[in-house]
Amino acid sequence: MTITKHIQTNIDMVTYDHLKHLSRIKNKSLKETIQEAIKEYLGRHETDLMNDSLFKIVGSFKTKEGDFSERDDWRQ
């Protein structure tokens, strides 16, 4: 099961109209169109995300319980 997060934002009317028009052309909901746009944007910036120092420390620490980045129950 994938956990989702609901977000809200404001966009100008021109951007909204373009997204709405694109949704109609592609026969998709506005929500689906925006989700695709976000995924595409993140894909283009994946290198930047992976070069972030925060991602470099994930998995670099060991504990007596094991590597938390490899455990499914690390939040418990």
FENURMO-V524286 format. One record per backbone hydrogen bond with DSSP energy under -0.5 kcal/mol. NH is the residue of the N-H (numbers start at 0). CO is the residue of the C=O. Records with the same first field share a line. If there is no record, write none. Layout:
BEGIN
NH = CO, CO
END
This chain:
BEGIN
15 = 11
16 = 12
17 = 13
18 = 14
19 = 15
20 = 16
21 = 17
22 = 18
23 = 19
24 = 20
25 = 21
26 = 22, 23
27 = 22
32 = 28
33 = 29
34 = 30
35 = 31
36 = 32
37 = 33
38 = 34
39 = 35
40 = 36
41 = 37
42 = 38
43 = 39
44 = 40
45 = 42
48 = 44
49 = 45
50 = 46
51 = 48
54 = 51
55 = 51
56 = 52, 53
57 = 53
59 = 56
62 = 65
65 = 62
67 = 65
69 = 66
70 = 67
73 = 70
75 = 72
END
